[in-house]
Amino acid sequence: MKSVFLIEPGRMELRETPVPEPGLGELVIKVDTALTCGTDLKAFRRGHPKMPMPTPFGHEFSGTIADAGSSVNGWREGDAIMGVHTAPCGNCYYCRRQLENLCPVTMATMLMGAYAEYIKIPRRVVELNTFHKPTSLSYAEAAILEPLACVVHGMSELKIRSDDTVLIIGSGAIGLLHILMAKFRQPGKIIVAGKHGGRLKLARSLGADEIIDSASGDLVETVRDLTDGYGADWVFECTGRPAVWQQSVDLAARGGTVILFGGCPKGTVLSFDTYKLHYDQISLRGPFHFAPRDVAAAHKLLAESQIDVSSLISGKFPLAKLHEAFDLLMEGEGVKYAIQP
């Protein structure tokens, strides 16, 4: 089979590798669609600590079962599936406290290699985080399950009111998914700040009430003007840039919450005004990854057409032209591209 390997930052290679064989409880999937992802793009540009090179990569996928291993109940060859690339152990300190996203097994056993014709799904992922794909959902839309589950996790415990203002900083795929989820929660106003005109236009069509070009003017002043001087009740930082993390606290209203979704590089240290945090009662949250319940909730949203993610798919490329999709993303063109082997 054909599989794309990341050889070193800036260089990938299409290789011939054996078609995997399923073990006990495993599934081999014929990949229909693998989606480009911001994490994959970062790994391509500068490497990634979780991806020792050379490595197969890509982790957002959907497809059909090509081979069902023994003792896999409820699955058969030809079934259309959608799933994610991790699953917790279910037994550790964190799993027992329903913090499965923090389970050390989760990140240590990430499934990579979706930019390929076939991929093998481990037993834990099959049992916990793999679902049937309804015929009403395209394979490209189904492959959004993983990033949507991350966004669902970040919003799952938030009590967003109908008179609240939600500010989303960043108009990439994650920021746009936050718009869809925020719209689903029905706040009073959604404001989106970003830098790419095309993506900001898309943000408006997805439900943003106000859009801000964050490259022009004072973002804090603009947000204050749009909120009668109060600031946003919920600030979602979706860029992973330390400077934006720093600024996020100043964008929140008194009693507001800042959700620091975008991850900064390890070792990044910031300082916040303790007076403002305390006397304005600002809450900081740092959601990470997802738990099985978040994946199930994201599957329900997609399968029942409660949110429409189709406009986030900007185009399609064959496996051999993955680099062309990455080139477009590096130029700020598009949101997600469907790579179809």
C-alpha positions in Angstrom: 0.0 0.0 0.0 1.0 3.6 -0.3 1.7 5.7 2.8 3.2 9.2 3.3 6.1 9.4 5.7 7.4 12.6 7.2 11.1 12.3 6.7 12.3 15.5 8.3 10.8 19.0 8.7 9.8 20.2 5.2 10.2 16.9 3.5 7.8 14.0 3.1 7.9 10.9 1.0 5.4 8.5 -0.5 6.4 4.9 0.3 5.2 1.4 -0.4 4.5 -0.5 2.8 2.7 -3.8 3.6 -1.0 -3.7 4.2 -1.4 -4.1 8.0 -3.1 -7.2 9.4 -5.5 -6.9 12.4 -4.7 -8.6 15.7 -7.2 -9.5 18.4 -10.0 -6.9 18.5 -8.4 -4.7 15.9 -9.7 -3.4 12.6 -7.9 -2.6 9.3 -9.5 0.4 7.6 -9.4 1.3 4.0 -9.0 5.1 4.3 -11.5 7.1 2.3 -10.5 10.5 3.6 -7.8 11.8 5.8 -8.0 15.5 6.7 -5.2 18.0 7.0 -4.7 19.3 10.5 -2.9 22.2 12.1 -0.8 19.8 14.2 0.3 17.9 11.1 1.2 21.2 9.4 3.3 22.2 12.4 5.1 18.9 12.4 5.8 19.3 8.7 7.2 22.8 9.2 9.3 22.3 12.3 8.9 18.8 13.7 7.0 17.5 16.6 8.1 15.9 19.9 5.5 13.1 19.6 6.6 12.3 16.0 10.1 10.9 15.8 11.1 11.0 12.2 10.8 9.3 9.8 7.2 8.6 10.7 3.9 7.9 9.0 1.6 10.8 10.0 -2.0 12.1 9.7 -4.6 11.3 12.3 -8.1 12.6 11.2 -9.7 9.8 9.1 -12.7 7.9 8.0 -13.1 4.9 5.7 -14.5 1.4 5.4 -13.5 -1.8 7.2 -11.2 -3.9 5.0 -10.4 -6.6 7.6 -12.0 -7.3 10.9 -9.8 -9.1 13.4 -11.1 -11.9 15.6 -13.4 -11.1 18.5 -14.5 -7.7 17.1 -18.1 -7.6 18.0 -20.5 -5.4 16.0 -18.2 -4.8 13.1 -17.9 -6.5 9.7 -16.0 -5.9 6.5 -17.5 -3.1 4.3 -18.9 -1.1 7.3 -18.3 2.6 7.0 -16.6 4.0 10.1 -15.5 7.2 11.7 -13.1 7.3 14.7 -10.3 9.1 16.5 -6.6 8.2 17.0 -6.4 7.7 20.8 -8.2 6.0 23.7 -7.4 5.9 27.4 -6.5 2.8 29.4 -9.6 3.0 31.6 -7.8 1.9 34.8 -5.3 4.6 35.9 -5.6 7.3 38.5 -6.9 9.8 35.9 -9.3 7.4 34.2 -10.9 6.5 37.6 -11.6 10.2 38.1 -13.1 10.6 34.7 -10.1 12.6 33.5 -9.4 10.1 30.7 -8.0 12.9 28.5 -5.0 13.0 31.0 -4.4 9.3 30.9 -0.7 8.8 30.2 -1.5 5.9 27.8 -3.6 8.2 25.7 -0.8 10.3 24.2 1.9 7.6 24.5 -0.1 5.3 22.1 -1.4 7.8 19.5 -2.3 6.3 16.2 -0.6 8.0 13.3 -0.5 7.1 9.6 -3.9 8.3 8.2 -2.2 9.6 5.1 -2.2 6.2 3.6 -4.4 3.7 1.8 -5.0 1.6 5.0 -4.6 2.1 8.7 -4.9 -0.4 11.6 -7.1 0.6 14.5 -5.9 -0.7 18.0 -8.4 -2.6 20.2 -8.8 0.1 22.8 -9.7 2.7 20.1 -12.1 0.2 18.4 -13.9 -0.5 21.7 -14.1 3.1 22.9 -13.8 5.6 20.1 -14.9 4.1 16.8 -18.4 4.6 15.4 -20.5 3.7 12.4 -20.7 6.4 9.8 -24.3 7.2 8.7 -24.9 7.4 5.0 -26.1 11.0 5.3 -22.6 12.1 6.4 -19.8 12.4 3.8 -16.5 10.7 4.6 -14.8 14.1 4.7 -17.3 15.4 7.3 -17.0 12.2 9.3 -13.2 12.7 9.5 -13.8 15.9 11.5 -14.8 13.8 14.5 -11.4 14.1 16.2 -11.0 17.9 16.2 -14.7 18.4 17.0 -14.3 16.1 20.0 -11.5 18.3 21.3 -13.8 21.4 20.9 -16.7 19.6 22.6 -14.4 18.7 25.5 -13.4 22.4 25.9 -17.0 23.5 26.0 -18.6 20.6 27.8 -18.8 22.0 31.3 -19.4 25.7 30.4 -22.7 27.2 31.4 -23.1 29.7 28.5 -26.2 31.9 28.9 -28.4 33.3 26.2 -27.2 36.9 27.1 -23.5 36.1 27.1 -20.9 37.3 24.7 -18.5 34.7 23.3 -15.2 35.9 21.8 -13.2 33.4 19.7 -9.7 34.4 18.8 -8.4 32.6 15.8 -10.1 31.8 12.5 -8.4 28.5 11.6 -10.2 25.2 11.7 -10.3 25.0 15.5 -11.6 28.6 15.8 -14.3 27.9 13.2 -15.4 24.7 15.0 -15.7 26.8 18.1 -18.1 29.1 16.2 -20.3 26.1 15.3 -20.3 24.8 18.9 -20.9 28.2 20.3 -23.8 28.8 17.9 -25.2 25.4 19.0 -25.1 26.7 22.6 -27.0 29.9 21.6 -25.2 32.8 23.3 -26.3 36.4 22.9 -23.4 37.4 20.7 -20.4 35.7 19.0 -17.4 37.8 18.1 -14.5 36.3 16.1 -11.1 37.8 15.7 -8.7 36.6 13.1 -6.2 37.6 10.4 -7.3 35.9 7.2 -10.0 37.7 5.2 -11.4 34.5 3.6 -11.6 32.7 6.9 -13.2 35.7 8.6 -15.8 35.8 5.8 -16.5 32.1 6.4 -16.7 32.8 10.2 -19.5 35.3 9.4 -21.4 32.7 7.4 -21.0 30.1 10.2 -22.7 32.3 12.7 -20.3 35.1 13.9 -22.3 38.2 14.7 -19.2 40.4 14.6 -15.8 39.8 13.0 -12.6 41.6 13.8 -9.4 41.8 11.7 -7.0 41.4 14.6 -4.1 42.7 12.4 -5.6 46.2 12.4 -6.3 48.3 15.4 -6.4 47.6 19.2 -8.2 44.3 19.8 -9.0 45.1 23.4 -10.5 48.5 22.5 -12.5 47.0 19.7 -13.9 44.2 21.8 -14.8 46.7 24.5 -16.6 48.9 21.9 -18.7 45.8 20.8 -19.6 44.9 24.3 -20.7 48.2 25.8 -17.4 48.4 27.6 -17.7 45.2 29.5 -15.6 42.7 27.5 -16.5 39.1 26.6 -18.0 36.7 29.1 -16.2 33.8 27.4 -12.9 34.2 25.6 -11.7 31.2 23.6 -8.0 31.5 22.7 -7.5 29.3 19.6 -4.1 30.4 18.3 -1.6 28.8 20.6 0.4 32.1 20.6 1.8 33.3 23.9 1.1 36.9 23.1 -2.5 36.1 22.5 -2.7 34.1 25.8 -1.3 37.2 27.5 -3.9 39.5 25.9 -6.9 37.2 26.5 -7.3 38.2 30.2 -7.7 41.8 29.1 -10.5 40.8 26.7 -12.7 39.2 29.4 -15.5 40.9 31.3 -15.5 40.9 35.1 -16.6 37.4 36.1 -15.6 36.1 32.7 -13.8 32.9 31.8 -10.8 32.6 29.5 -10.5 29.2 27.8 -6.8 28.7 26.7 -7.4 26.1 24.0 -4.4 26.7 21.8 -1.3 25.0 23.1 1.9 27.0 23.5 5.4 25.5 23.2 6.7 23.7 26.3 8.5 26.0 28.7 6.5 29.1 27.7 6.0 31.3 30.8 3.6 34.2 31.0 2.6 36.6 33.8 -0.8 38.0 34.5 -2.1 40.9 36.6 -3.0 39.2 39.8 -5.2 42.2 40.9 -7.3 41.8 37.7 -7.6 38.0 38.1 -8.6 38.3 41.7 -10.8 41.4 41.9 -12.4 40.9 38.4 -12.9 37.2 39.3 -11.4 36.0 36.0 -11.3 32.2 35.6 -8.6 30.5 33.4 -9.2 27.1 31.9 -6.8 25.0 29.9 -8.8 22.1 28.2 -6.7 19.4 26.6 -7.6 16.6 24.1 -10.9 14.7 24.9 -12.5 11.8 26.8 -14.6 9.1 25.2 -17.8 10.9 26.3 -16.7 13.9 24.2 -16.1 11.7 21.2 -19.6 10.2 21.6 -21.1 13.6 21.9 -19.2 14.8 18.8 -20.4 11.7 16.9 -24.0 12.5 17.8 -23.7 16.1 16.6 -22.4 15.0 13.3 -24.5 11.9 12.8 -27.7 13.7 13.6 -26.8 16.8 11.5 -27.0 19.1 14.6 -24.0 21.0 13.2 -22.9 21.4 9.6 -19.1 21.1 9.1 -19.2 20.8 5.3 -18.0 24.3 4.6 -14.7 23.6 6.5 -13.6 21.2 3.7 -11.8 23.5 1.2 -10.9 21.0 -1.4 -9.7 17.5 -2.2 -6.3 16.0 -3.2 -5.0 12.6 -3.9 -2.4 11.1 -1.5 0.5 11.9 -3.8 -0.4 15.6 -3.8 -0.5 16.1 0.0 2.3 18.6 -0.3 0.1 20.8 -2.5 -2.5 20.9 0.3 0.1 21.9 2.8 1.5 24.6 0.5 -2.0 26.2 0.3 -2.4 26.0 4.1 1.0 27.7 4.7 -0.2 30.5 2.4 -3.3 30.9 4.5 -5.6 29.4 1.9 -8.4 27.1 2.9 -9.3 25.5 6.2 -9.1 21.7 5.8 -8.3 19.6 2.8 -9.6 16.1 2.2 -6.7 13.7 1.2 -8.3 10.8 -0.6 -6.0 7.8 -1.4 
